[in-house]
Structures are given as C-alpha cells and as structure tokens.
Amino acid sequence: MAATLYMAISADGFIAGSHDETPWSNDSWAAFKDFVNTCDIILLGRHTYEIMTAQDEFVDGPEYIVATRNPQVNTSNLPKIAIDSKQDMPKADKIGVIGGGDFNGNLAKLGLLDEVILDIEPIVLGSGKRLFGSYEGQINLELIGSRRLGIGTVQNHYRIRK
C-alpha cells in the first residue's frame, strides 16, 4: 500500500484561503484528474467530501472513502471510516489522499503518508488553511520529480523519508 497526498497550494503555502476559496488553475485541475485515475482508492476528509459533493468534483474511476469519526455524517452511498492507526487504512495498491489540513496533519502524525504531490499555484493568498493544519511535526521530503503545469503552476512530487 502506498498513500499519496495530492494538494494544490498557493505560493505562500495555503491549501485554501480564509473563506475556503481555492482559486486554482485549470492546469492543476487536469493534473488532479490524471492523478485520481491512477488510484485504486481516494481517501477524503469529511469537509473535502462536502466541498467536492457541492461542486460535483468527483472523477469517475476509483473507489471513494470518507474519513470521519462521526458515524452520523451523511456520506450518501460512500463508505466511511475512522483512521487512528495504520490498521485502519483501507487496503489497496495506491491510495490517493485528498483532505483538509487537519486530516492531512493527522495522517502525517500517524506516519501513514508515503508521498506528497503539490501543485504550487502562482498566487499569494496571505492567509488561510495550512497544508498540515495545526500539526507541527517535522516531515522530511525527498524530491522525486518536478514539472511545469501550464503557464505558472509547478508540480513537485516528494517521497516522505521515514
């Protein structure tokens, strides 16, 4: 199993602005869809699930699972799980992780992420939601690839050194 976190971020490191705005490029969206199509399972945080549902941003192909500790959360027909350890992770060859900062930070704290792909957008938001939320632990990354997406977005692909 390999779990890869995929996020678009601003040049100043925010995954969304203070009001959940995500002014990302069409190039980043196209790269995201390509990534999703390589995954067996997409693991979503609850809030990300709600945003993707409201904006109809689901890409056909992989199985989607919503991570939440609240069994009352309505996830329509998608399964939901609570993740508190490696044993709680779904079983698949490639798991894509798409979540908010707190969800990302929790997975990082538990040591459950293997790779990180960041689409760095040419915009400075000034404030907003951090990539790993309130998690302040050190994460050592090794760059394994970098490419330009369109006219201003750069995608960096990292392996997490454990």
N, C-alpha and C positions, 0 to 999 in steps of 0.2 A: 504494500500500500504506500502510495506517495500522496501527500496532501499539499496542494499548491494554492497559496493565497494570491488572488488576482485583484488588483485595485487600480483605479485611476486616481491620481493625486495632483494637487496644484504644485507649482514650482516651490511654494513655501511649505509643502508637506501636509496639506489637509485633504481628507477624502471627501469632504463636503463642507460647504460654508456654514455659517452660524444658523441659517434657516433651512438646512438640509439641501441647499441648492448644489447641483452638480453640473456645472457648465462645461461638460467635456465634449471633445470633438467627435465628428462622425468617424474619423480615422480610429479613434480609441474604441468606439462602439463596434466597428467592424472587426478590430483585433480581439475584442472581448468575445464576440460571437464565434470567431475562429477557435479561440481557446476553449469555450464551452463545448464545442463539437469534438474536442479531443478527450473529454472527461467521461467517465462512467457514471459518476455521481457529482452533483453540485450541492454542497452544503451551505445553506443560507442561515444567516442570523434572522431572528424574528422581525426586526424592524426593516431589514433589507427585503425580506419576503413581502412585507406590507407595501413598501415602495414599488417593488417590481410588479406586484399584483395591480396596484393603482395605475401604473404606467404601461401595463401589458408588455413587459420586457423579457418574458421568458422565451428562450431559444429552444426549439424542438430538438430532441435527441437524448440527452442524459436524463437520469432519474434525479429529481429534486427532493431534498430532505430539509426540513426546517428545524433548526436547533433552538429549543426553548425549554426552560424549566417549568413553564406554566402549562399544565395539561389542558387547561380550559381555552387556550388560544385556538381560534379557528384557522386552520391551515387548508381549508377546503378539502380536496382529496389527496393532499401531500402528507406523507408520513412526518412525524415529529419525534425528536429525540432530545434528551438532555446529555450533555457531554461534560463529564467530570474527570475522565481518565482516558488513557489510550484504549482500554477495553470498550469504551462507549462509542468509539469511532465506527462509522459504517465500514463494511468490508468491500473493497474494490481495488482494482489496479491503480486507477487515477481518480483522485477526489479533488475537485475544484472547490475552493473556499471563497465565498463572496459574502462579506459581512461588514458590520459597522465596527468602529474602533474597539468597543468593549468586548465584542465577540472575538475579534481578531486577537486582542490582547490576552483574553482567557486561553485561547488555543496556543498562543506563543508561550504563556506561563506554564502550561501543561506539557510543553515540548512536542506538540502534535503537528507542527508545520515543518515541511521539508524544503519548500521552495517559496519564493515570493516573486511575482511579476508585477512591476509597477509601470503604468503608463503615466509619464510625467507630462502634464499639460502646461502649455506656456501661459499661465495665468497665476497671479498672486491674489489669494483670497483675503489675506490679512488675519483672519481668524476662522475658527470652525472646528470640525471634528478631526481628531488626530488618528493616524493610521492604526495605532495600537491602544487607543483610548487612554485610560489612566495607567496602564501598565508601564512601569519604568525600568524593567529589567533590560539588561544588555542583550542584543541579538547580533551575533556575528554573521556577516554575509560574505559570500564569495560570488563575484560577478561571473556568470557563465555565458552571458550574451547581452548584446545591446543592439538596437536597431531604431531607425527613424521611422515614424509613422506619419505620413503626410508632410505638411509644411512646418509643423512646430512641435509635434509630440515625439518624445523619445521613450522607448520601452526598454527597461532594464530587467533582466532575468537573473535572479540570485538563487544560490543554494544556501541553505542555512547550515552553518558549521556548528555541529553539536559537540 
